[in-house]
Amino acid sequence: MKKKLKKFKSDRVKYVYFALIFIFLMLFTINFVFSFFQNKILSILQSQKFENYVILKVESYLEKLSEGELSEEQIEYYSNLLKRINQKFKPVIDKLEK
């Protein structure tokens, strides 16, 4: 009877150790994968190719905006937008003019 109890306790301890090791390995793996993807994303964002891509997209968007006539809604929207930008940066512009 005592042998069975000791064996049962030792088996339970083994399972607890295996569970703890498994949890530790899963956390380590998840952390490693997360760090790997984070580094990949940062390297892409800091690359010259990505910068060129963004510049080309902005140029394409500006060219698309410059084509055709503006509707009354667009005129009103861009007028308000430029007015807010001008008000926000007025101190900077004034300081540059001095």
N, C-alpha and C positions, 0 to 999 in steps of 0.2 A: 504494500500500500504506500509506504514512504517513497519507494523507488518511482512509482507512478506520479506521485505528487512532485517529486524533484524533477522528473522528466517533463511534467506539464509546466512547471515554473521555468525551466531552462528553455523550453520551446517558446513560451510566451516572451521571455527576455530576447530570444533570437528574433522573433517577429517584430518586437519593438525596435530593436537595433536596425533591422532591415527597413522598417518604415521610416525611421529617422534618416538613414542613409539615402533612401529613395527621395524623401522630401528635400534634403540638402542638395542632392544631384539635380533635382528638377529646378530648384531655385537658382542654382549655379548656371544651368543650361539656359533658363529663361533670361537671366541677367546677361549672359554672354551673347545670346541672339539679339536682345534689345540693344546692347552696346554696339554690336556689329552693324545693325541697320542704322543706328544713329550716326555712326561714323561714315557710313556710305552716303547717307543723305547730306551730311555736312560737306563731304568731299565733292558731291555733285553741285551743291549750292555755291561752293567757293571756286568752282572750275571756270576756266575761260570759255568753254563751250556753252555752259549755261548762261553766262553773261551775254555772249553773242546771241543766243537764242532769245533772251529777254529783249535785247536791243532791237532785234529784227521784228519781234512781235509788236513792240511799241511803235516802231516806224510803220509797220503795216497798218496798225490801228489808226495812227495819225493820218496816213495817206487815205485810208477808207473814210475817215471823218471829213477830210478836205474835199472829197468828191461830192458833187451834187449840191442841191440847195437845202438850207435848213428850214425845218418847219417852224411855225410860230412857237410851239411848245419847246423845241430845242433851243431856239433863240432865247426864250425866257429862262430856261434851265441853265444854259451856259452863261448868260448875263449874271444871274444870281450867284453862280459858282465863282466866276471871276471877281465879282464884287466882294464876296466873302474872303477870297484869297488875297485880294488887294488890301482889304481892311486888316487882315491878320498880319501881313508882312509890311504894312505901311511904316512902322518904326524902323524896320531893317532897311527899307528903301530910302527913307529919309536920312538915316545914318550914312548910307553909302554915298548919297548925293553931297554930303558935307565935306 
